[in-house]
Amino acid sequence: MTSQSQGIQQLLQAEKRAKDKLEEAKKRKGKRLKQAKEEATAEIDHYRLQREKEFRNKQTNVMGSQGNLSAKIEEQTTETIRNLTSSYHKNMESTMKKLLSMICDINPEVHPNFRQAV
């Protein structure tokens, strides 16, 4: 009987060791999954930052050229306004004289189609 109880004890101990090894393997698997998830998250974040940096560089190149274009248009508009203002001041006197002479210098004459009643 003692050999039988020793065999049962050995089986129980072997079962306990197997259960412990299984628990340990599950814990290692869980740790490895967490570690893999963290590594994947870090890699994704690194890739996202890299792509955002490239996007910002491209956006700066495009928007920078648009900014230069905007500055050029603003400069051209200012130049055009300056030219129009100087032209206005230069030609205002002569234009006003012409308008006043047309309005004030009246030559009354009979229209060629006018017929006098006989």
C-alpha positions as CSV (number, residue, x, y, z in Angstrom):
1,M,0.0,0.0,0.0
2,T,2.8,2.4,0.7
3,S,4.1,2.0,-2.8
4,Q,0.6,2.7,-4.1
5,S,0.3,5.8,-2.0
6,Q,3.8,6.9,-3.0
7,G,2.8,6.4,-6.7
8,I,-0.4,8.6,-6.1
9,Q,1.8,11.2,-4.3
10,Q,4.2,11.2,-7.3
11,L,1.3,11.6,-9.7
12,L,-0.2,14.5,-7.7
13,Q,3.2,16.2,-7.5
14,A,3.8,15.7,-11.3
15,E,0.3,17.1,-11.9
16,K,1.1,20.1,-9.7
17,R,4.4,20.7,-11.5
18,A,2.6,20.5,-14.8
19,K,0.0,22.9,-13.6
20,D,2.7,25.3,-12.4
21,K,4.5,25.1,-15.7
22,L,1.3,25.7,-17.5
23,E,0.6,28.8,-15.3
24,E,4.1,30.1,-15.8
25,A,3.8,29.6,-19.6
26,K,0.5,31.5,-19.6
27,K,2.1,34.4,-17.6
28,R,5.1,34.5,-20.0
29,K,2.7,34.5,-23.0
30,G,0.7,37.4,-21.4
31,K,3.9,39.3,-20.8
32,R,5.1,38.7,-24.3
33,L,1.8,39.8,-25.7
34,K,1.9,43.0,-23.7
35,Q,5.5,43.6,-24.7
36,A,4.7,43.0,-28.4
37,K,1.7,45.4,-28.1
38,E,3.9,48.1,-26.6
39,E,6.6,47.6,-29.3
40,A,4.0,47.8,-32.0
41,T,2.5,51.0,-30.5
42,A,6.0,52.5,-30.2
43,E,6.7,51.6,-33.9
44,I,3.3,53.0,-35.0
45,D,4.0,56.2,-33.1
46,H,7.4,56.5,-34.6
47,Y,6.0,56.0,-38.1
48,R,3.2,58.4,-37.5
49,L,5.6,61.1,-36.4
50,Q,7.8,60.5,-39.4
51,R,4.9,60.8,-41.8
52,E,3.6,63.9,-40.1
53,K,7.0,65.5,-40.3
54,E,7.2,64.7,-44.1
55,F,3.6,66.1,-44.5
56,R,4.5,69.3,-42.7
57,N,7.6,69.7,-44.9
58,K,5.6,69.3,-48.0
59,Q,2.9,71.6,-46.7
60,T,5.5,74.2,-45.8
61,N,6.9,74.0,-49.3
62,V,3.5,74.3,-51.0
63,M,2.2,77.0,-48.6
64,G,5.5,78.8,-48.6
65,S,5.3,79.2,-52.4
66,Q,1.7,80.3,-52.0
67,G,2.8,82.8,-49.4
68,N,5.4,84.2,-51.8
69,L,2.7,84.4,-54.5
70,S,0.4,86.2,-52.1
71,A,3.2,88.7,-51.3
72,K,3.9,89.3,-55.0
73,I,0.2,89.9,-55.7
74,E,0.0,92.3,-52.7
75,E,3.0,94.2,-54.0
76,Q,1.6,94.4,-57.6
77,T,-1.7,95.6,-56.2
78,T,0.0,98.3,-54.2
79,E,2.0,99.4,-57.2
80,T,-1.1,99.6,-59.4
81,I,-2.9,101.7,-56.8
82,R,0.1,104.0,-56.6
83,N,0.2,104.4,-60.4
84,L,-3.6,105.1,-60.5
85,T,-3.4,107.6,-57.8
86,S,-0.5,109.5,-59.4
87,S,-2.3,109.4,-62.8
88,Y,-5.5,110.8,-61.1
89,H,-3.6,113.7,-59.5
90,K,-1.7,114.4,-62.8
91,N,-4.8,114.4,-65.0
92,M,-7.4,115.8,-62.6
93,E,-6.8,119.5,-63.5
94,S,-7.0,119.1,-67.2
95,T,-10.0,116.8,-67.1
96,M,-11.9,119.3,-64.8
97,K,-11.1,122.2,-67.2
98,K,-12.4,120.2,-70.2
99,L,-15.6,119.3,-68.4
100,L,-16.2,122.8,-67.2
101,S,-15.5,124.3,-70.7
102,M,-18.0,121.9,-72.3
103,I,-20.6,122.7,-69.7
104,C,-20.1,126.5,-69.4
105,D,-19.1,127.4,-73.0
106,I,-22.4,127.2,-74.7
107,N,-22.9,128.2,-78.4
108,P,-26.6,128.6,-79.1
109,E,-27.4,127.6,-82.6
110,V,-30.4,126.3,-84.5
111,H,-30.4,122.6,-85.1
112,P,-30.2,121.7,-88.9
113,N,-33.4,119.8,-88.8
114,F,-35.4,122.6,-87.3
115,R,-38.1,124.0,-89.7
116,Q,-39.7,127.2,-89.1
117,A,-43.4,127.3,-89.6
118,V,-44.4,129.5,-92.6
